Amino acid sequence: MTKELPKNPDERQRRTLWTVLLLNAAIAIGFFATGALGDSSALIANGLDNTSDSFVYARAA
């Protein structure tokens, strides 16, 4: 069973934006966690970059 997409294009864009925001935030948490566990500044920096992207998406939503 699939969920029916909203007819309004703005609502679809908003739903897509929130999905991307949540996925990006989850990836950022993963980068932070693996960077801390592996003592990797590159992964921590990547987590910070994804966090800043999430803030941009949140502002757009």
C-alpha positions in Angstrom: 0.0 0.0 0.0 1.5 3.3 -1.0 0.5 6.6 0.3 -1.1 9.0 -2.1 0.9 12.1 -2.9 -0.6 15.5 -2.1 -2.1 17.2 -5.1 -0.7 20.6 -4.2 2.9 20.9 -5.5 3.9 23.2 -2.6 2.8 20.5 -0.1 4.9 17.9 -2.0 7.9 20.2 -1.9 7.5 20.9 1.8 7.2 17.1 2.5 10.3 16.5 0.4 12.2 19.3 2.2 11.3 17.9 5.6 12.4 14.4 4.5 15.7 15.7 3.3 16.2 17.7 6.5 15.6 14.7 8.8 17.8 12.4 6.7 20.6 15.0 6.7 20.3 15.5 10.4 20.5 11.7 10.9 23.6 11.5 8.7 25.2 14.4 10.7 24.6 12.5 14.0 26.2 9.4 12.4 29.2 11.4 11.3 29.6 12.9 14.7 29.3 9.6 16.5 31.7 7.7 14.2 34.1 10.6 14.2 34.2 10.7 18.0 34.6 6.9 18.2 37.3 6.8 15.5 39.0 10.0 16.6 38.6 11.3 13.1 38.5 15.1 12.7 37.4 14.7 9.1 34.2 12.8 10.0 33.5 15.4 12.7 34.0 18.2 10.2 31.7 16.4 7.8 29.1 16.1 10.6 29.4 19.9 11.1 28.9 20.5 7.4 25.8 18.3 7.4 24.5 20.2 10.4 24.9 23.5 8.7 23.0 22.1 5.7 20.2 21.0 8.0 19.9 24.5 9.4 19.6 25.9 5.8 16.8 23.3 5.1 15.1 24.1 8.4 15.1 27.8 7.5 13.7 27.1 4.1 10.9 24.9 5.6 
